[in-house]
């Protein structure tokens, strides 16, 4: 039997699970006692709401966003049974939590509901504007910030949001223009390739007297020694062969000195053979796969409270998506949009269990990747609670260690 001494949350979860799988849908959560509570009288409902709010604040402080979302949601649903008792702050706080979880659409809906309850709630205008910026709704974000300024003119956060929305809108337009121009470059290259000059077709001539003309092999010709060869074959005289051999033409040579330096200094980072700076692309999927394997495998988080347990990443799955570097008009662009799994194993005493972090939407931009957790069916209930506490949250345990190393790989990729 595994003995766990840290923080007491594992013992609470074990007690909740002993009541049976159907008794409480939140039995695997350490706040199961309040999440599963269904009071009937008004006083008990208000007491439960206060407890839920206190726990939600604590979960947010510990960066346990999933628990904070559940707790605020429970408080909202309890007050919904009491006409006229809805609290705008609960919707605003859950909007903030959902922004931290990258649930942008849900956060926007919470901000709107908060403003329906109280149109003067300044923080809701702020969170609404933030959500709209993330959704690339620049004009709506500016309008929301301006409404917030009407409520609180001295709030410096709103002018900053307006300025950011304007800058992001301009940058987005520039990026779209660049993509359109790159696409046009590709179309031009494809057109040039498809309309490359074809060899002229030699007109048939009448057979002269005494000649044995053979038109069955069009596109070929007969050389001086009587052999048939391609129409484009060029005969080289013995003198020309001697000169070519003396000059060393046709033999491989090592590039060194000034020539090698010139190859390294091609404008725009393209290859030496692409001095014109037309569109060129290099696949980087293999490099990204190898770099992630080296950086993310073997990361260990020691479970606190003297339990002697640990969680370690064991493997990085095959990545899916695109990773390539393109050069066009002398400019380098690092394209990255990938997803992959990171497998991990936990040990607590004699008990072991496995799971995986599913990481997606990894790019070179500022947005955080999407992360979710899956636990193997063979993991014990105690280890499941450990994984929920120290792998699933974005702010503590194994996940932030993995994301830190991932950011280093992305930074190295962008520097190439």
C-alpha positions in Angstrom: 0.0 0.0 0.0 1.3 3.4 -1.0 1.6 5.9 1.9 1.0 9.6 0.8 1.7 12.4 3.3 1.6 15.5 1.2 -1.1 18.3 1.6 -3.9 15.8 2.4 -5.6 16.1 -0.9 -5.0 12.5 -1.9 -6.7 11.1 1.2 -9.7 13.3 0.5 -10.0 12.0 -3.0 -9.6 8.4 -1.9 -12.5 8.9 0.6 -14.7 10.5 -2.1 -14.0 7.6 -4.4 -14.9 5.0 -1.8 -18.5 6.2 -1.9 -19.0 4.6 -5.4 -18.6 5.8 -9.0 -22.1 7.0 -9.4 -22.5 8.9 -6.1 -20.5 12.0 -7.1 -19.5 13.1 -10.6 -16.6 15.1 -9.1 -15.3 12.3 -7.0 -11.8 12.5 -8.6 -11.5 16.2 -7.6 -10.1 17.4 -4.3 -13.1 19.8 -4.0 -15.6 17.0 -4.4 -17.2 17.7 -1.0 -18.5 21.2 -2.2 -18.9 20.5 -5.9 -21.3 17.6 -5.2 -23.3 19.5 -2.5 -26.9 20.3 -3.4 -28.4 22.4 -0.6 -32.2 23.1 -0.5 -32.7 26.1 1.7 -31.6 29.6 0.9 -29.3 30.0 3.9 -27.4 26.8 3.1 -27.0 28.0 -0.5 -25.4 31.2 0.5 -23.0 29.4 2.9 -22.0 27.1 0.1 -21.5 30.0 -2.4 -19.1 31.7 0.1 -17.2 28.5 0.5 -17.0 28.0 -3.2 -15.7 31.5 -3.8 -13.0 31.1 -1.1 -11.8 27.8 -2.6 -11.9 29.3 -6.1 -9.6 32.1 -5.1 -7.2 29.6 -3.5 -7.2 27.4 -6.6 -6.5 30.5 -8.8 -3.6 31.5 -6.5 -2.2 28.0 -6.9 -2.7 28.3 -10.7 -5.1 25.3 -10.6 -7.3 26.8 -13.3 -9.5 23.7 -13.9 -10.6 23.6 -10.3 -11.1 27.3 -10.2 -13.4 27.1 -13.2 -15.4 24.3 -11.6 -15.8 26.1 -8.3 -16.9 29.5 -9.9 -19.2 27.6 -12.2 -20.8 25.8 -9.2 -21.3 29.1 -7.4 -23.0 30.6 -10.5 -25.3 27.6 -10.8 -26.3 27.7 -7.1 -27.1 31.4 -7.3 -29.1 30.9 -10.5 -31.7 29.0 -8.3 -32.2 32.3 -6.3 -34.0 34.9 -8.4 -32.2 38.3 -8.4 -29.2 37.0 -6.5 -26.7 36.6 -9.4 -23.3 38.2 -8.8 -21.5 39.9 -11.7 -18.1 39.2 -10.0 -18.5 35.5 -10.4 -18.9 35.7 -14.2 -16.0 38.2 -14.4 -13.7 35.9 -12.3 -14.6 32.8 -14.4 -13.9 34.9 -17.5 -10.4 35.6 -16.2 -9.8 31.9 -15.4 -11.0 30.8 -18.8 -8.6 33.3 -20.4 -5.8 31.7 -18.6 -7.0 28.3 -19.9 -7.1 29.6 -23.5 -10.9 29.1 -23.5 -11.3 32.4 -25.3 -14.9 32.1 -26.6 -16.2 30.9 -23.2 -14.4 33.8 -21.5 -16.0 36.2 -23.9 -19.5 34.8 -23.1 -18.8 35.2 -19.3 -17.7 38.8 -19.8 -21.0 39.5 -21.7 -23.1 37.8 -19.0 -21.3 39.8 -16.3 -22.1 43.1 -18.1 -25.7 42.0 -18.4 -25.8 41.8 -14.6 -23.8 45.0 -14.1 -22.9 47.2 -17.1 -20.6 49.3 -14.9 -18.3 46.3 -13.9 -15.0 47.6 -15.2 -13.1 44.4 -15.1 -15.6 42.7 -17.4 -15.0 45.4 -20.1 -11.3 44.8 -19.7 -11.6 41.0 -20.1 -14.1 41.3 -22.9 -11.5 43.4 -24.8 -8.7 40.9 -24.1 -10.8 38.0 -25.4 -11.7 39.9 -28.6 -8.0 40.7 -29.3 -7.2 37.0 -29.0 -10.0 36.3 -31.5 -8.6 38.9 -33.9 -11.7 41.0 -33.5 -9.7 44.2 -33.4 -12.5 46.8 -33.9 -14.8 45.1 -31.4 -11.9 45.0 -28.9 -11.3 48.8 -29.3 -15.0 49.4 -28.9 -15.1 47.4 -25.6 -12.1 49.2 -24.2 -13.7 52.6 -25.1 -16.8 51.6 -23.2 -14.6 50.6 -20.2 -13.0 54.1 -20.4 -16.4 55.7 -20.1 -16.9 53.8 -16.8 -13.4 54.5 -15.5 -11.6 57.2 -17.4 -8.4 57.1 -15.4 -7.8 53.4 -15.9 -4.5 53.1 -17.8 -5.2 49.6 -19.0 -7.8 50.6 -21.6 -5.5 52.9 -23.7 -2.9 50.1 -23.7 -5.5 47.6 -25.0 -6.6 50.1 -27.7 -3.0 50.6 -28.8 -2.3 46.9 -28.8 -5.4 46.2 -30.9 -4.4 48.8 -33.5 -0.9 47.4 -33.7 -2.1 43.9 -34.0 -4.5 44.9 -36.7 -1.8 46.5 -38.8 0.5 43.5 -38.2 -2.2 41.1 -39.2 -2.8 43.0 -42.4 0.9 42.9 -43.2 1.2 39.2 -42.5 -1.8 38.5 -44.8 -0.2 40.6 -47.6 3.1 38.8 -47.2 1.3 35.4 -47.4 -0.5 36.5 -50.5 2.7 37.7 -52.1 4.5 34.4 -51.3 1.6 32.5 -52.8 1.9 34.6 -55.9 5.7 33.8 -56.1 4.9 30.1 -55.9 2.3 30.5 -58.7 4.8 32.3 -60.9 7.5 29.6 -60.3 5.0 26.9 -61.2 3.9 28.8 -64.3 7.5 29.2 -65.4 8.2 25.5 -64.9 5.1 24.5 -66.8 5.9 26.8 -69.8 9.6 25.9 -70.1 10.9 25.8 -73.7 10.3 22.5 -75.5 12.7 21.4 -78.3 11.6 22.4 -81.8 10.0 19.8 -84.0 12.1 19.4 -87.1 9.9 19.5 -90.2 10.0 16.5 -92.5 11.9 17.0 -95.7 11.6 15.3 -98.9 13.9 12.3 -99.5 16.6 13.3 -101.9 17.8 10.9 -104.6 20.2 8.4 -103.3 19.3 8.9 -99.6 17.6 6.4 -97.3 15.7 8.7 -95.1 14.3 7.3 -91.8 11.6 9.3 -90.2 10.6 6.6 -87.7 12.9 8.1 -85.0 11.9 11.7 -84.7 13.9 13.7 -82.1 17.0 11.7 -82.8 20.0 12.2 -85.1 22.9 10.2 -86.5 26.4 11.0 -85.3 29.6 11.0 -87.3 30.3 7.4 -86.3 26.9 6.3 -87.5 25.2 6.0 -84.1 21.8 7.4 -83.3 21.6 9.7 -80.3 19.4 12.5 -78.9 18.6 15.5 -81.0 20.2 17.7 -78.3 23.4 15.6 -78.0 26.5 17.7 -78.8 29.5 16.1 -80.4 32.8 17.2 -78.9 36.0 17.1 -80.9 39.2 15.4 -79.7 40.8 18.8 -79.3 37.9 20.1 -77.2 38.1 17.0 -75.0 41.8 17.6 -74.4 41.2 21.2 -73.4 38.4 20.3 -71.0 40.6 17.7 -69.3 43.5 20.1 -68.9 41.2 22.7 -67.2 39.7 20.1 -64.9 36.1 20.8 -65.9 33.6 18.2 -64.9 35.5 17.0 -61.9 34.2 17.6 -58.3 36.1 20.3 -56.3 36.0 21.3 -52.7 34.6 24.7 -52.0 36.9 26.6 -49.7 38.4 30.0 -49.0 36.5 33.0 -50.5 34.1 30.7 -52.4 33.0 29.0 -49.3 32.6 32.3 -47.5 30.5 33.6 -50.4 28.2 30.5 -50.1 27.7 31.3 -46.4 26.9 35.0 -47.0 24.1 34.6 -49.5 21.7 37.5 -49.0 18.5 36.5 -47.2 19.8 33.1 -46.0 18.9 31.2 -49.2 21.3 28.7 -50.9 24.3 29.6 -53.0 22.4 28.4 -56.0 19.5 30.8 -55.4 21.3 34.2 -55.7 18.2 35.7 -57.2 16.2 35.3 -54.0 13.2 33.6 -55.5 11.0 31.3 -53.3 12.9 28.6 -51.5 11.7 26.2 -48.8 13.5 23.8 -46.4 11.7 21.1 -44.4 12.6 21.1 -40.7 10.2 18.4 -39.4 13.1 15.9 -38.8 15.1 18.6 -36.9 12.1 19.5 -34.7 11.4 15.9 -34.0 15.0 15.1 -32.9 15.2 18.4 -30.9 12.0 17.7 -29.0 13.1 14.1 -28.3 16.4 15.4 -26.8 14.8 18.3 -24.8 11.6 16.8 -23.5 12.6 13.2 -22.7 13.8 12.6 -19.1 12.3 15.6 -17.4 11.5 14.7 -13.8 9.3 16.4 -11.2 9.7 15.3 -7.6 6.3 15.0 -5.8 6.4 17.2 -2.6 5.6 16.6 1.0 8.2 13.8 1.5 6.3 11.2 -0.4 9.3 10.0 -2.3 7.4 9.9 -5.5 8.3 11.3 -8.9 6.9 11.9 -12.4 9.2 11.6 -15.4 8.7 12.1 -19.1 9.7 8.9 -21.0 9.0 9.5 -24.7 8.0 12.1 -27.3 5.6 10.8 -29.9 5.8 11.5 -33.7 4.9 15.1 -34.4 2.2 16.0 -36.9 1.8 19.3 -38.8 4.2 21.6 -40.6 7.7 22.8 -39.8 9.7 24.5 -42.5 11.8 27.6 -43.2 11.0 29.6 -46.4 13.1 32.3 -48.1 11.4 34.8 -50.4 12.6 38.1 -51.6 15.5 37.9 -49.2 13.3 37.4 -46.1 13.3 34.3 -43.9 10.0 33.0 -42.5 9.8 30.2 -39.9 6.6 28.3 -40.3 5.6 26.1 -37.4 2.3 24.5 -36.6 2.7 21.1 -34.9 1.2 18.7 -32.4 2.7 15.8 -30.5 2.3 13.7 -27.3 4.7 13.5 -24.4 4.5 10.2 -22.4 5.2 10.2 -18.7 5.4 7.7 -15.9 4.8 8.2 -12.2 6.1 6.3 -9.2 4.8 6.4 -5.6 6.3 3.7 -3.4 5.6 0.4 -5.2 2.9 1.8 -7.4 3.5 3.0 -10.9 1.3 4.5 -13.6 1.5 6.1 -17.0 -0.1 8.8 -19.0 0.6 11.4 -21.7 0.4 15.1 -22.3 -1.2 15.9 -25.6 0.3 19.2 -26.9 -1.1 21.0 -29.9 -1.1 24.3 -31.7 2.7 24.8 -31.1 3.8 27.8 -33.2 6.4 30.6 -33.3 3.8 33.1 -32.1 3.2 34.4 -28.6 0.1 32.2 -27.9 0.6 29.3 -25.5 0.1 25.8 -26.9 -3.0 23.7 -26.1 -2.3 21.0 -23.5 -4.5 18.2 -22.2 -3.7 15.1 -20.2 -4.7 11.4 -20.7 -4.1 8.8 -18.0 -3.7 5.1 -18.8 -6.4 2.8 -17.5 -3.9 0.8 -15.4 -3.0 3.7 -13.1 -4.1 3.3 -9.5 -6.6 5.8 -8.0 -3.9 7.3 -5.8 -1.6 7.9 -8.8 -4.5 9.4 -10.8 -5.0 12.0 -8.1 -1.2 12.7 -8.1 -1.3 13.2 -11.9 -4.4 15.5 -11.6 -2.5 17.6 -9.1 1.0 17.7 -10.6 0.7 17.0 -14.3 -2.7 18.5 -15.4 -2.3 22.1 -14.0 -0.5 24.6 -16.2 1.0 26.4 -13.2 2.6 23.6 -11.1 4.3 20.2 -11.4 5.5 18.5 -14.6 3.6 20.5 -17.2 5.4 23.9 -16.7 8.8 22.1 -16.8 7.9 20.5 -20.2 6.6 23.8 -21.6 9.7 25.6 -20.5 11.9 23.2 -22.5 9.5 23.4 -25.4 9.9 27.1 -25.6 13.7 26.7 -25.7 13.4 24.4 -28.7 11.0 26.9 -30.5 13.4 29.8 -29.8 16.3 27.7 -31.2 14.2 27.0 -34.3 13.4 30.7 -34.8 17.1 31.5 -34.6 17.9 29.2 -37.6 
